[in-house]
Amino acid sequence: MHTVSTATTADALGTAVPVLSFSPVVLSVPGRPVDLHVRVSAPATGTSLPVILLSHGHGPSNNLSSLNGYAPLTNFWAAHGFVVVQPTHLTSSTLTHLVADAPGAPDFWRSRAEDMTHILDRLDVIENAVPQLAGRIDHTKIALAGHSLGGFTAALLLGAGLTDPDTGKVVHLVEPRIKAGVLLAAPGRGGDVLNGPMAEQWPIIGAVDFSTMTAPALVVAGDKDDPRHFTDTGPDWHADPYTLAPGPKTLLTLFDAEHGLGGIAGYDAAETTDENPERVAALAQLTAAYLHAQLHPGASTWQIACEALTGGLDPIGQVEAK
């Protein structure tokens, strides 16, 4: 069993503090078939707090793919100084009965990305809606994370292009206010490799072009994450957002990790095929350290976390960068 070395990374990220979690903050968005609901998690103390927007995936559970998911990551990030904002995208199973026939269904690729822009446009409204949060956010330090389909959404916001299947034209939804991102088990390239049974149902997955994804990003891939429902190219497919995008990029390959990366979508979630609390704890530390270092140039948090968790005799994974 891997034992997470918390001493050095804790020193770098600071001591955990209690977390405030508030939901829903409801934003009315013209043209959106339902209001945009978000959860905000924040440390109970601290000022000049950076923000992480978190885009959920499209898993089999009813509720984890919503503002109610990903507590193992959001709680750690918030306890270590980030304000985490989680929207419920229109792809959420909690909304299917309301939006099944809405324009953009079922993948809502454009709406998912636009949700994040709406949040940033009204970040002051969100900040003032959450008790004890007003005046504590640094609006210049914005980061992004996304898991699975959320990683696809994150790629678009970080600069990847997408060929609109309805028009054939390339669309760019880059959000320049986002300074850095983390793609967790994100989909890879399309073209001839997209030959699995889900490829026809989700052709949008193959329409992305990573060559314009210029923002700094950490791509996290599990070396046992088999994407055969989309492609027969194997787990390396999930590294495509690193391989095919320009630098600066970092790739974290987690050993023995499957699509749930140890269980990031929820505590004790039955859909996790590779339950591993130690892996989740290490991933929470590494992602927090990466984003902290990106938002605070010169900070040594990422270097310290890498040495503690990917070095030594029992590494959680391996890191490469370009």
C-alpha positions as CSV (number, residue, x, y, z in Angstrom):
1,M,0.0,0.0,0.0
2,H,1.2,3.5,-0.8
3,T,1.5,5.8,2.2
4,V,1.2,9.4,1.2
5,S,4.0,11.5,2.5
6,T,2.1,14.6,3.8
7,A,4.8,16.4,5.8
8,T,6.6,18.1,3.0
9,T,3.5,18.8,0.8
10,A,1.6,20.0,3.9
11,D,4.4,22.4,4.6
12,A,4.2,23.7,1.0
13,L,0.5,24.0,0.9
14,G,-0.1,25.2,4.5
15,T,-2.1,23.6,7.2
16,A,-5.6,22.5,6.4
17,V,-8.4,24.7,7.7
18,P,-12.1,24.0,8.1
19,V,-14.2,24.4,4.9
20,L,-17.4,26.3,4.3
21,S,-19.6,24.8,1.6
22,F,-22.6,26.7,0.3
23,S,-25.2,25.6,-2.4
24,P,-27.0,26.3,-4.5
25,V,-26.0,29.7,-5.6
26,V,-28.5,30.2,-8.5
27,L,-27.7,32.3,-11.6
28,S,-30.3,33.1,-14.1
29,V,-28.8,32.8,-17.6
30,P,-30.8,34.0,-20.6
31,G,-31.5,31.3,-23.1
32,R,-30.3,28.5,-20.8
33,P,-33.3,26.0,-20.3
34,V,-32.8,25.9,-16.5
35,D,-31.0,28.2,-14.1
36,L,-27.3,27.6,-13.5
37,H,-26.8,26.1,-10.0
38,V,-23.3,26.2,-8.4
39,R,-21.7,25.0,-5.2
40,V,-19.0,27.1,-3.6
41,S,-16.5,25.6,-1.2
42,A,-14.0,27.9,0.6
43,P,-11.6,27.9,3.5
44,A,-13.1,29.3,6.7
45,T,-10.1,31.7,6.9
46,G,-7.7,33.5,4.6
47,T,-7.9,36.3,2.0
48,S,-6.7,36.9,-1.6
49,L,-8.0,33.4,-2.3
50,P,-7.5,31.9,-5.8
51,V,-10.4,30.1,-7.5
52,I,-10.7,26.7,-9.1
53,L,-13.6,26.1,-11.4
54,L,-14.5,22.4,-11.5
55,S,-16.3,20.7,-14.5
56,H,-17.9,17.4,-13.6
57,G,-17.9,14.3,-15.8
58,H,-20.7,12.2,-17.1
59,G,-20.7,9.2,-14.9
60,P,-23.4,6.6,-14.2
61,S,-24.4,8.0,-10.8
62,N,-27.4,10.3,-10.6
63,N,-25.9,12.9,-8.4
64,L,-22.1,12.8,-8.5
65,S,-22.1,14.4,-12.0
66,S,-23.4,17.7,-10.6
67,L,-22.5,20.3,-8.0
68,N,-22.7,17.5,-5.4
69,G,-19.7,15.5,-6.7
70,Y,-16.0,15.4,-6.3
71,A,-15.9,16.0,-2.6
72,P,-12.5,14.2,-2.1
73,L,-10.9,16.8,-4.3
74,T,-13.0,19.9,-3.5
75,N,-12.7,19.5,0.3
76,F,-8.9,19.2,0.1
77,W,-8.5,22.1,-2.3
78,A,-10.7,24.4,-0.2
79,A,-9.0,23.3,3.0
80,H,-5.7,24.4,1.5
81,G,-6.7,27.9,0.4
82,F,-8.8,27.6,-2.8
83,V,-12.3,28.7,-3.5
84,V,-13.9,25.9,-5.5
85,V,-16.9,26.7,-7.7
86,Q,-18.8,23.7,-9.1
87,P,-21.6,24.1,-11.6
88,T,-24.3,21.6,-12.5
89,H,-23.9,21.3,-16.3
90,L,-26.9,20.5,-18.5
91,T,-25.4,17.0,-19.0
92,S,-26.1,16.1,-15.4
93,S,-28.4,13.1,-14.9
94,T,-30.2,15.3,-12.3
95,L,-31.5,17.5,-15.2
96,T,-32.1,14.9,-17.9
97,H,-35.9,15.0,-17.4
98,L,-35.9,18.8,-17.8
99,V,-33.5,19.3,-20.8
100,A,-33.6,16.0,-22.8
101,D,-35.1,17.9,-25.8
102,A,-33.2,21.2,-25.3
103,P,-31.0,22.5,-28.1
104,G,-27.5,21.1,-27.7
105,A,-28.6,17.8,-26.1
106,P,-27.2,15.3,-25.2
107,D,-23.6,16.5,-25.0
108,F,-24.2,20.3,-24.4
109,W,-20.6,20.9,-25.4
110,R,-21.0,24.6,-25.9
111,S,-23.2,25.1,-22.9
112,R,-20.8,23.3,-20.6
113,A,-17.9,25.7,-21.5
114,E,-20.2,28.7,-21.4
115,D,-21.2,27.8,-17.8
116,M,-17.7,28.7,-16.7
117,T,-17.7,32.0,-18.5
118,H,-21.0,32.9,-16.9
119,I,-19.5,32.1,-13.5
120,L,-16.5,34.3,-14.1
121,D,-18.7,37.1,-15.4
122,R,-20.6,37.0,-12.2
123,L,-18.0,36.0,-9.7
124,D,-18.7,39.0,-7.6
125,V,-22.3,38.1,-7.3
126,I,-21.4,34.5,-6.3
127,E,-18.8,35.8,-3.8
128,N,-21.4,38.1,-2.2
129,A,-24.0,35.4,-2.1
130,V,-21.9,33.1,0.1
131,P,-21.8,34.0,3.8
132,Q,-18.4,35.1,5.1
133,L,-16.8,35.1,1.6
134,A,-17.2,38.6,0.4
135,G,-13.9,40.4,-0.2
136,R,-11.8,37.3,0.2
137,I,-11.4,36.2,-3.5
138,D,-8.5,37.2,-5.8
139,H,-10.3,37.6,-9.1
140,T,-7.0,37.6,-11.0
141,K,-6.1,34.0,-9.9
142,I,-8.4,31.7,-11.7
143,A,-7.8,28.0,-12.4
144,L,-9.8,25.2,-13.9
145,A,-10.1,21.4,-13.4
146,G,-12.3,18.9,-15.2
147,H,-12.7,15.1,-15.0
148,S,-13.6,12.9,-18.0
149,L,-16.1,14.9,-20.1
150,G,-15.2,17.8,-17.7
151,G,-11.6,17.4,-19.0
152,F,-13.0,17.8,-22.6
153,T,-14.7,21.0,-21.4
154,A,-11.5,22.2,-19.7
155,A,-9.6,21.7,-22.9
156,L,-11.9,24.0,-24.8
157,L,-11.6,26.7,-22.2
158,L,-7.8,26.4,-22.2
159,G,-7.7,27.0,-26.0
160,A,-8.4,23.8,-27.8
161,G,-10.4,24.2,-31.0
162,L,-13.5,22.2,-31.9
163,T,-15.1,21.5,-35.3
164,D,-18.8,22.2,-34.8
165,P,-20.6,19.1,-36.1
166,D,-23.6,21.2,-37.2
167,T,-21.7,23.8,-39.2
168,G,-18.3,22.2,-40.0
169,K,-16.6,25.4,-38.7
170,V,-13.9,25.5,-36.1
171,V,-15.1,27.0,-32.8
172,H,-12.9,28.5,-30.1
173,L,-14.3,29.0,-26.6
174,V,-11.0,29.9,-24.9
175,E,-11.5,31.8,-21.6
176,P,-8.5,34.1,-21.1
177,R,-9.3,34.8,-17.5
178,I,-8.3,31.1,-16.7
179,K,-4.6,31.0,-16.0
180,A,-4.0,27.3,-15.7
181,G,-5.9,24.0,-15.8
182,V,-5.9,20.3,-14.7
183,L,-7.4,17.7,-17.1
184,L,-8.3,14.5,-15.2
185,A,-8.8,11.4,-17.4
186,A,-9.8,13.6,-20.3
187,P,-10.6,12.2,-23.7
188,G,-8.0,12.1,-26.4
189,R,-7.9,12.6,-30.1
190,G,-10.4,11.7,-32.8
191,G,-10.0,10.7,-36.4
192,D,-9.4,7.1,-37.3
193,V,-8.6,6.1,-33.7
194,L,-12.1,6.9,-32.6
195,N,-13.5,3.5,-33.5
196,G,-15.3,2.2,-30.3
197,P,-19.0,1.7,-29.8
198,M,-19.5,5.1,-28.1
199,A,-17.8,7.0,-30.9
200,E,-21.0,7.3,-33.0
201,Q,-23.0,8.4,-29.9
202,W,-20.5,11.1,-28.9
203,P,-18.9,12.2,-32.2
204,I,-18.1,15.6,-30.5
205,I,-15.3,13.8,-28.6
206,G,-13.4,13.3,-31.8
207,A,-13.9,16.9,-33.0
208,V,-11.3,18.5,-30.7
209,D,-8.0,20.0,-31.8
210,F,-5.4,20.2,-29.0
211,S,-2.8,22.1,-31.1
212,T,-4.2,25.5,-30.0
213,M,-4.5,24.6,-26.3
214,T,-1.7,27.0,-25.2
215,A,-2.6,27.6,-21.6
216,P,-0.5,25.8,-18.9
217,A,-2.1,22.5,-17.9
218,L,-1.5,19.4,-15.9
219,V,-2.8,16.3,-17.8
220,V,-3.5,13.4,-15.4
221,A,-3.9,9.9,-16.9
222,G,-4.2,6.5,-15.3
223,D,-2.1,3.8,-16.9
224,K,-5.0,1.3,-16.5
225,D,-7.7,3.7,-17.8
226,D,-8.8,1.7,-20.8
227,P,-11.0,3.8,-23.2
228,R,-12.1,0.9,-25.4
229,H,-15.7,2.3,-25.6
230,F,-14.1,5.1,-27.6
231,T,-10.9,3.7,-29.1
232,D,-8.7,0.6,-29.1
233,T,-5.5,2.7,-28.7
234,G,-5.3,2.0,-24.9
235,P,-4.7,4.2,-21.9
236,D,-2.2,6.4,-23.7
237,W,-5.2,8.0,-25.5
238,H,-5.9,10.0,-22.2
239,A,-2.4,11.5,-22.6
240,D,-3.2,13.1,-25.9
241,P,-4.1,16.5,-24.4
242,Y,-0.4,16.5,-23.3
243,T,1.1,14.9,-26.3
244,L,-0.7,16.9,-29.0
245,A,-0.9,20.3,-27.3
246,P,1.9,22.9,-27.2
247,G,3.8,23.6,-23.9
248,P,3.9,24.5,-21.2
249,K,2.3,21.2,-20.3
250,T,2.9,18.6,-17.6
251,L,1.8,14.9,-17.7
252,L,1.1,13.0,-14.5
253,T,0.7,9.2,-15.2
254,L,-0.8,7.5,-12.1
255,F,0.2,3.9,-11.7
256,D,-2.6,1.3,-11.6
257,A,-5.3,4.0,-11.9
258,E,-8.4,3.5,-13.9
259,H,-10.9,6.1,-15.0
260,G,-12.0,7.1,-11.5
261,L,-8.4,7.8,-10.6
262,G,-8.9,6.0,-7.3
263,G,-12.3,7.5,-6.5
264,I,-12.2,11.3,-7.1
265,A,-15.9,11.6,-8.0
266,G,-17.2,10.9,-4.5
267,Y,-16.5,9.2,-1.2
268,D,-17.1,5.5,-1.4
269,A,-18.8,5.7,-4.8
270,A,-19.8,2.3,-6.1
271,E,-18.9,3.3,-9.6
272,T,-15.2,3.6,-8.7
273,T,-13.5,0.6,-10.3
274,D,-10.1,1.3,-8.7
275,E,-10.9,2.4,-5.1
276,N,-7.7,3.7,-3.6
277,P,-7.9,6.4,-0.9
278,E,-4.1,6.9,-0.9
279,R,-4.1,7.6,-4.6
280,V,-6.9,10.1,-4.2
281,A,-5.1,11.8,-1.4
282,A,-1.9,12.1,-3.4
283,L,-3.8,13.4,-6.4
284,A,-5.5,16.0,-4.3
285,Q,-2.1,17.2,-3.1
286,L,-0.4,17.1,-6.5
287,T,-3.3,19.0,-8.2
288,A,-3.4,21.6,-5.5
289,A,0.4,22.0,-5.6
290,Y,0.4,22.4,-9.4
291,L,-2.3,25.0,-9.5
292,H,-0.8,26.9,-6.5
293,A,2.6,27.1,-8.3
294,Q,0.9,28.2,-11.5
295,L,-1.0,31.0,-9.8
296,H,1.9,32.0,-7.6
297,P,5.0,32.2,-9.9
298,G,8.2,31.2,-8.1
299,A,6.4,29.0,-5.5
300,S,8.1,25.6,-4.9
301,T,4.9,23.8,-4.0
302,W,4.8,21.7,-7.2
303,Q,8.4,20.7,-7.0
304,I,8.0,19.7,-3.3
305,A,4.9,17.7,-4.0
306,C,6.5,15.9,-6.9
307,E,9.5,14.9,-4.9
308,A,7.4,13.6,-2.1
309,L,4.8,11.7,-4.2
310,T,6.5,10.6,-7.4
311,G,10.0,10.0,-6.1
312,G,11.3,7.5,-3.7
313,L,10.8,3.8,-3.5
314,D,7.0,3.7,-3.8
315,P,5.9,6.5,-6.2
316,I,2.2,7.1,-6.9
317,G,3.1,7.9,-10.6
318,Q,5.5,9.6,-12.9
319,V,5.8,13.1,-14.2
320,E,7.1,14.6,-17.4
321,A,6.9,18.1,-18.7
322,K,7.5,20.2,-21.8
